[in-house]
Every structure is written in structure tokens, then in C-alpha cells.
């Protein structure tokens, strides 16, 4: 058997993940980048990615979505109409014009105590070019 005590080891050095690597993996997984692409980005094998970043792979999507929801919520609290309407729509509390509620373009968003509230700013007939019908019009 040859003596290998004086030879240098060849091959790649062992991978050592950093906090920056963990942030990058979580962000990329949160944006639904495939694991193979994330591994190529870090210049490691997919097996190595799975070995060192199991938590980020399992929970990266949820963490990213949670962070984005917090950003949208903060924008709504600051008075962003787009953020408030998006949240109201996603929460299923957005008024439905088919059921007699105001259409989205007829709503005013008010920030009350830091929370956005939607109220109709127009009378029911204001969105129509014709005035409301009365019984006399129907005869």
C-alpha cells in the first residue's frame, strides 16, 4: 500500500454556509426559484443544498409571503389605497357590486386609527348616467 501521508488532499473544500447564504436561499425559494437553480447560484450540488439549508427550503416560501404581507399591511396602514383594496379583496371582505354594494371605483378608503376602512362615497345611482327610477317613471 502506497504511503499517502505526504500527499495533499485534492477536490473541493467542504462547504460552509454563512448567514448571507441562508438569506439568499430563503429569498430565492420564497420567489419559487427551483432548487437546482438555487444550488447552481451557490455553486454547490443539490444534495449539499438540501443538507445545509433544510429549514430554508422547507419554510422559505412561508417566510417570504409573511414578510410581503407585512409590507402590504404597513402600506395600507399608511394610507395606500391600492394596498388597502388588495387586502380587503384578499380577505374576502371587499364589497360585491353584484349584490348591490358599491363598485370598487365608487369606494373611498379612510384611515381610521391606523386601519383602512372602505365606505361608499357615492349614492347608489351616482355611477349610472341615468337618475334612479321612481314609480311615476314606470307608468
ABEGO torsion letter per residue (X at the ends): XBBAAABBBBEBBBBBBBAAAAAAAAAAAAAGBBAAAAAAAAGBBAAAAAAAAAAAAAAAAAAAAAAAAAAAAAAAAAGBAAAAAAAAAAAGABBBAAAGBBBAAABBBBBBGGBBBBBBABBAAAABABBBBBAAAAX
